[in-house]
């Protein structure tokens, strides 16, 4: 069964394609379930490169209309990809109670560091920050607001030699998911970014080989998502590659989250 729960539209200001463009593409590619999870805004539009908060209601209402329009051809789920900030629990609750979202995807591009400040995942100073990132992932799992951890290994975009902190951060996330029966994502968009030469050798920043080799030794549930930023990426050759890689690793892949 073809599904995708990680989909971005033009509304996030760094992708293209309308909501209906993706639905039409999904039908053409024989998807059974298409989940929208554009970069969710906070009420104060923090961080940038996110949907504007003033557009959120229109986006959701349009998806509800399109879900009804295309209900005979594809199942539409409405969600958001958003960071977890433990100070904003009331806001996440509002997204479900007032906006009637089906799900939230944890996209932890910013995380609470040990000094109590939010840190950008792309501005990590040393591998000790990996531990803070990993602990923030587990805190998000425990919050009850999220269904999937998007690109859980994205912290490896930071080029440091593998050390005990790298090992520990992987274990925190993987064991956290195992203990909570939580879904981790294998992200095809990391494959689209291509391989690079890192201090640990040539490979993808994410999906990170060492992370998923460790994961393959467990029964943690994995979902393959496109993380598409234009309609033609919805189910492309990189999604095919992602499925092959997961099969080769013998990961515990599931296709539907509802």
Secondary structure, 3 states (H helix, E strand, C coil): CCEECCECCHHHCCCCCCHHHHHHHHHHCCCCEEEEEEECCCCCCCCCCCCCHHHHHHHHHHHHHHHHHCCCCCEEEEEEEECCCHHHHHHHHHHHHCCCCCEEEECCCEEECCCCCEEEHHHCCCCHHHHHHHHHHHHHHHHCCCCEECCCCHHHHCCCCCCHHHHHHHHHHHHHHHHHCCEEEEEHHHHHCCCEEECCEEECCCCCHHHHHHHCCCCCEEEEECCECCHHHCCCHHHHHHHHHHHHHCCEEECCCC
